Amino acid sequence: MSKGNRGKAWEAQLANANARYRKAGTAAVWKTEPARNAKGVYLSKAPPDFMGILNDGRAVCFDAKDIKGTRFPFAKLADHQARDLEAIWKHNGVAFVALRLGGVRWFVPWGRLRFLWWPWREGSGRQASVDAEWLERCAAQFERGDWLSGVEG
């Protein structure tokens, strides 16, 4: 499988959960796509993979990452994705990374990850990734694509 398609199955699981959430009325969330011109050339960098709204009125924005190893390298989250997660978080929305790390599914809140990611990006942080131990302390596991279970009131 190509690197470009590696996360497609994971994104499909999340999209299926989003469809169930829309049907149940608990969230309205859709997969985003970058804008392309008539020739199929990308016009801009895409926002994070999924955006929408929860039934309590909060915006939700998350990116899906499927990592085969034992650590989530910060380099896998692009600057423009972090920028958009940050914007939603600053406006009291729900921003997170839906991480599948070694087959385990994690709801990684941006409000916790940002304190490591930004220093790493700015060159002042020592940590360039997180492992399962950090995830156990700072994130929540979930089943299948059901990320909504990780959202805190």
N, C-alpha and C positions, 0 to 999 in steps of 0.2 A: 504494500500500500504506500502511495506517495505521501510525503510529509504534508502536503496541502490537504489531503483527504483524511489524514489520521484522526482528526477530531470530529469528523462528520457524524459518526455513529453516536458519539457523546452528545453533540448538538441536536441530533434527531431525538434522543431520549428526552432532552430538556424541552424541545419543541412539542413533543407529545404531552408532556406534563402541562405545558402552557395551554394546550388545547383543552385538556381536562379542567384546568383552572377557569378558563373562559366559560366553559359549559356550566360549571358549578357556580359561577359568579363570584369567585374568590379573588381573581386577578385577571387583568387583560394585558397580556404580554406577547410581543411578537419578535420574530427574528429580524434583525436589521441587515441591510445589504448596502455596500458602498454604491454611490452614484456612478453610472457609466454613461459615456456619450454613445451616439448612434453606432460607432465602430467597436463598441465594447471596451473602450479604454477607460480605466478608473479616473474619475474627475477629482476625487478626494479620498482621504483615508476614512474608512468606515468607523462608526461609533462602536462601542462594545456590542457583542453579539445579540443581546436581547434588551429590549426596553419596553416599558409599559407603566401600568398603574395597578396598585392593590385596591381591594374593595374599601379600604379605610381612607383612600384618597392620596396616599403617599406614592410618589414616583418610584419606580424600580428600574435598575440598570445593572446588568451583569455581563461578564465575559466568561466564556467556557474555555477551560484549558484541560487538555488530556495529556498527562505526563506519564511516560512509561517507567521512569526511574523511581528513586526513593526521596527525591527532593524537588521542590518547585522553584526553579531558577527565576529570579526576578526579570531576567532578560526576556523571558517568554511573554511578559506583559508590556506592550508597546506604550510609548509616551502618550499618544493620543487616546489610548484606552484608559490609562491612569488619569489623564486630564478629565475625561468625561465621568469616570467613577467619582473623582474628587468633587466635581460640580454637583452631582446628584447628592452625595454625602453632605456637602456643605448646606444644601437646601433641605436637610432633614429627610431625604429620601432613603431608600434601601439600595445600597451599592455593595456589590460583592463579586467574588470570583467563584464560579461553580467549577471546582477543581476535581478532576478524577486523577488521583495519584496512585499508581500501582493497583488500579482497580477499585480503590476506596473513594467514595464520593464525599466531597467536603463543601460546605457552605463557608467561605472564607470572607468575613466582613471586611469591607474596605476600611472601616473605622479602626480596625486593628492592624491590618496589613500596611496601611499608609505610613505608619510610624517606622517601618523598616524600609519600605519601597522608596520613599522620597529621599531619605539620606543616602541610600545606595545609588539612586539616580544622580544625585548631586555630588557624588564622590566622597561624602563624609561618613558613610556608613560602612561598617566592617562586614556586615552580613549581606550576602548576595543571593540567598535562597532560604527557604524554610523546609523543615522535615516533618515527619509524622509526630514527633514529640511536641513541636511547636503547635501543630494543627490540633493535637489532642487538647492543648490548653486554651487555644484561641479561636478555634473554629468548631463547627458542628457537622457531624456525619449525617447523611440522609440516604434513603433507599431509592433505587431507580433514578428517575429524573426529578423526584419530588422535592425540589429546593425550597418550596414554601414552608416546609417544616423548620427551616433554619432562621426564618424571620422572627425577630423579637418584637413584641408588642410595641 
